Amino acid sequence: MPRIVQKHIPYNTILLSSMLLAIFGCVPLASASVAVPMDSTGPYRTVSHPENAPSGVDATVGPSEWTHAYANPAHNAAFPVSNNAPKWIKDGVSWSFPEARAWPLTSPPFGHKTYGMAEAAVTQTQFYGNALGPSVVKGVVYAESDDMFAYAVNAKTGKLIWRASPVGNNLMGNPLVVGNTVYLSAGSVGFNFANVIRYAHSPSASARGLNVSFNGIYALNRENGKLLWYFPTPGETMATPAYDNHLLFIADGAGNAFGINATTGKQLWKTHVGGMDNMSSVTAYDHNIYFAMAIKPYLYCLNESNGHVVWKGTIPGASNTGIGDVSPAAADGVVVLDATTTPQANKKARFGNVIRAFDAKTGAVLWTRSMGSGAKIPAFKGGVPMIHDNIVYVGNPVASTYQAYELKTGKLLWTWHVPTKVAAGAGRAAPTYYHGLLYITTGQYIFVVNPATGKELHQHHIGGQFGIESPVIVGGTVYLTSSWDWIMAMPLKTVNPNS
Amino acid sequence: MPRIVQKHIPYNTILLSSMLLAIFGCVPLASASVAVPMDSTGPYRTVSHPENAPSGVDATVGPSEWTHAYANPAHNAAFPVSNNAPKWIKDGVSWSFPEARAWPLTSPPFGHKTYGMAEAAVTQTQFYGNALGPSVVKGVVYAESDDMFAYAVNAKTGKLIWRASPVGNNLMGNPLVVGNTVYLSAGSVGFNFANVIRYAHSPSASARGLNVSFNGIYALNRENGKLLWYFPTPGETMATPAYDNHLLFIADGAGNAFGINATTGKQLWKTHVGGMDNMSSVTAYDHNIYFAMAIKPYLYCLNESNGHVVWKGTIPGASNTGIGDVSPAAADGVVVLDATTTPQANKKARFGNVIRAFDAKTGAVLWTRSMGSGAKIPAFKGGVPMIHDNIVYVGNPVASTYQAYELKTGKLLWTWHVPTKVAAGAGRAAPTYYHGLLYITTGQYIFVVNPATGKELHQHHIGGQFGIESPVIVGGTVYLTSSWDWIMAMPLKTVNPNS
């Protein structure tokens, strides 16, 4: 199933070189590498600026690998640095990198007069810029964008190291970085008409992304963005895979899960569980993997080594897409998932959000809580949970709140109401816990909240609109991406003057 | 409703210039124009090479404007040249221009092992390269591509004059060129989940492209590709608008038709008729416009000046999307449309294709013919009709045939069976009639067929796969686009050694 692209290159190089020689009177520059066959002088060529890569101690800043969406199974993208780390990362750096379709952060979303503010903002978060936050590994910030490019940017300077667009599709993941490889996940939110018909006849038989575009995993060389191989999937792979023990675990929009060799892209196992994974990124935890599917609404636990289903669970009343949107968080033997639920007959169209904790090994339900209700929301249906020190921190977009629950008991510790109005509902992104504080991106702001009390300590305006892009904190710097197509770095003390 | 982009530019220039100065140590080149706000040094910037534009007599080759998909209401994209035209256009030129994601014409489509050949080829025609053929005006070839770029290429040399990507969306139209303006239509084939649900509950309430991405008409400066204004539409605008008498007429995926001022983009009228326009491009003919909608399956005739519905007609048994895929052809007071039909209960899943002729003024049905049956086909459901000298030439993808009918009587003159097998069905594109011969692009070939007898005279292999991209013939040159993302020119005598 994986296709090694290397073998295309000689043919391609010959074909395009001779053609471009004829057309432009020049041959492609040696530095303009060819990924999948395309015009190697064109706009989608891989651009590489090795001179912008970090060196020396700067190339050691941050974690040495990035194996999950939101950094790890607990979804806490926070990385303290040691005292002898470079001064710039301890003090914090400030830069903004405009991605290919960078939209002014102070502007309302495209077409808001035509589509309305809530829908226009949601469309922009789904189709325009970054859907998830960045990855920071060894002094480099990696990001995927709906603009069809992936980027590697120097974490200190904000300068471009490479950009690549191996496929004409939205890249909605959080790049995984292991060894010398960056893994991208490609898939569009859209359905084609055949799937619309299929859904109308039998919802559970439909699949997202099937024959809509070019789905799958794209493995790039970490240093220059060159495509190493790709692994096509039938449905979209909007969600981020997980890496563990030399394997990559993928869930797609056609109800499939795959275990593949992370070095070669070769398939080890495939399990069709049905339903569709939307943005429920895979969590690899204690020799099992966890992901959620919509339509046939289940949270699945599969064995890492053979793909066998260990257990499945669900969330009662989960809305059509809700349970397939949210990435399960895992820590201390517990897996947590939530989803927006549809109203009961007697509730007058009030939608809810329900969170449930499962025993990671057995799937036994440990506790279930109603998180509060509100009006129907568009798009992503739930809040991405984060676990830190036996407490779950999680948002609820139907009520525009964040809450804290005890991991083992489900005891509600506090509810914080997001103070700024967000047309599509606030509260989707996972909070980041760092040095005793919670950092939360929602609407146009990054908030600082006291994790013990749920009291807001500070708010810092960014603009654009955050969907499920969480802040990544390394030392004294916050790294962010935006649906308005930007990668940003700012000192922690800018976000929180009391830090 | 239209937004003049000019007003963004000062802000944007300041914002990005200062930012880029900080990041790259340089400011954008004056020649790198800014369209909608984005990184003006990035891959989607508008690139302009005025030195490649034609001059002198070369800038007079071909028609002086392009007002319709397939050139005109009759859909015959053929342009003889006078004896004193330049030798190169009379003898024919040969070049291939690789668009941004140019895929080797000799390669099978992306992911054919994962999706199967029929679906992979159809996906590539819908999402990868050019969906319609090029426009040739005054020595320049214009093309829109699913790769999100529009191109202007010198018709003689094949050199790039400009490329532009004003929006992150598929461009599936045939660029209109009038005066100093090029009009692009933006819209994706996809549906979002809210529309999938809507379709399941009430098919006629659903809309294609709604909140999937950034739909509408983009007006560019013909000389340099700079964005002049855009007109957003709620549903996709995959179909090409029509120009007549200083107005532009648009039909979208949300059941709307618009008449707008072609110079300013200001809306004159809007009529919601319901259903969804897929690839049914608008035809402006004798003070009325014609387009077809799917789901609520009607061919509409609207008054150009006020948008009032003059009449509507249908095709009995049209499949879900069939009647919204095909562009009506008009000539000699007759409008012709066809669509794939779904099987009758007793026909054992044999699909048909039905063609019907209407009186253009009154909508009276002049004749209806069953074109032949076959297996179900994916994607575009019908053949684009072309009218020449009182004869309709039209393909039928369920039977992989082309036929000729008398325009006034519906008398079948001949049926030609496409000899080469096409996994998704041959016979979608409109034939082009030139100097007593028919030129037909289908599958991997361009065929030459005798229009009097329906006998094949020659076949010429191109590769890739043609969907509904028709050949454009100017003097001795055939201009083609490909779903594999190429623009090509070749001498007519290459395609037909007997010409």
Chai-1 contact restraints between the chains, C-beta under 6 A:
chainA,res_idxA,chainB,res_idxB,connection_type,confidence,min_distance_angstrom,max_distance_angstrom,comment,restraint_id
A,I23,B,G158,contact,1.0,0.0,6.0,A-B,restraint_1
A,P37,B,W103,contact,1.0,0.0,6.0,A-B,restraint_2
A,P37,B,P104,contact,1.0,0.0,6.0,A-B,restraint_3
A,M38,B,R101,contact,1.0,0.0,6.0,A-B,restraint_4
A,M38,B,A102,contact,1.0,0.0,6.0,A-B,restraint_5
A,D39,B,P98,contact,1.0,0.0,6.0,A-B,restraint_6
A,D39,B,A102,contact,1.0,0.0,6.0,A-B,restraint_7
A,G42,B,A100,contact,1.0,0.0,6.0,A-B,restraint_8
A,P43,B,P43,contact,1.0,0.0,6.0,A-B,restraint_9
A,P43,B,A100,contact,1.0,0.0,6.0,A-B,restraint_10
A,Y44,B,A100,contact,1.0,0.0,6.0,A-B,restraint_11
A,Y44,B,R101,contact,1.0,0.0,6.0,A-B,restraint_12
A,S96,B,M19,contact,1.0,0.0,6.0,A-B,restraint_13
A,P98,B,D39,contact,1.0,0.0,6.0,A-B,restraint_14
A,A100,B,G42,contact,1.0,0.0,6.0,A-B,restraint_15
A,A100,B,P43,contact,1.0,0.0,6.0,A-B,restraint_16
A,A100,B,Y44,contact,1.0,0.0,6.0,A-B,restraint_17
A,R101,B,M38,contact,1.0,0.0,6.0,A-B,restraint_18
A,R101,B,Y44,contact,1.0,0.0,6.0,A-B,restraint_19
A,R101,B,G168,contact,1.0,0.0,6.0,A-B,restraint_20
A,A102,B,M38,contact,1.0,0.0,6.0,A-B,restraint_21
A,A102,B,D39,contact,1.0,0.0,6.0,A-B,restraint_22
A,W103,B,P37,contact,1.0,0.0,6.0,A-B,restraint_23
A,P104,B,P37,contact,1.0,0.0,6.0,A-B,restraint_24
A,F110,B,F214,contact,1.0,0.0,6.0,A-B,restraint_25
A,G111,B,P232,contact,1.0,0.0,6.0,A-B,restraint_26
A,T114,B,P232,contact,1.0,0.0,6.0,A-B,restraint_27
A,E119,B,N211,contact,1.0,0.0,6.0,A-B,restraint_28
A,T123,B,N211,contact,1.0,0.0,6.0,A-B,restraint_29
A,F127,B,S213,contact,1.0,0.0,6.0,A-B,restraint_30
A,G158,B,I23,contact,1.0,0.0,6.0,A-B,restraint_31
A,G168,B,R101,contact,1.0,0.0,6.0,A-B,restraint_32
A,G190,B,G190,contact,1.0,0.0,6.0,A-B,restraint_33
A,G190,B,V212,contact,1.0,0.0,6.0,A-B,restraint_34
A,F191,B,F191,contact,1.0,0.0,6.0,A-B,restraint_35
A,F191,B,V196,contact,1.0,0.0,6.0,A-B,restraint_36
A,F193,B,T321,contact,1.0,0.0,6.0,A-B,restraint_37
A,V196,B,F191,contact,1.0,0.0,6.0,A-B,restraint_38
A,V196,B,V196,contact,1.0,0.0,6.0,A-B,restraint_39
A,V196,B,Y199,contact,1.0,0.0,6.0,A-B,restraint_40
A,Y199,B,V196,contact,1.0,0.0,6.0,A-B,restraint_41
A,Y199,B,A200,contact,1.0,0.0,6.0,A-B,restraint_42
A,A200,B,Y199,contact,1.0,0.0,6.0,A-B,restraint_43
A,A200,B,A200,contact,1.0,0.0,6.0,A-B,restraint_44
A,N211,B,E119,contact,1.0,0.0,6.0,A-B,restraint_45
A,N211,B,T123,contact,1.0,0.0,6.0,A-B,restraint_46
A,V212,B,G190,contact,1.0,0.0,6.0,A-B,restraint_47
A,S213,B,F127,contact,1.0,0.0,6.0,A-B,restraint_48
A,F214,B,F110,contact,1.0,0.0,6.0,A-B,restraint_49
A,P232,B,G111,contact,1.0,0.0,6.0,A-B,restraint_50
A,P232,B,T114,contact,1.0,0.0,6.0,A-B,restraint_51
A,T321,B,F193,contact,1.0,0.0,6.0,A-B,restraint_52
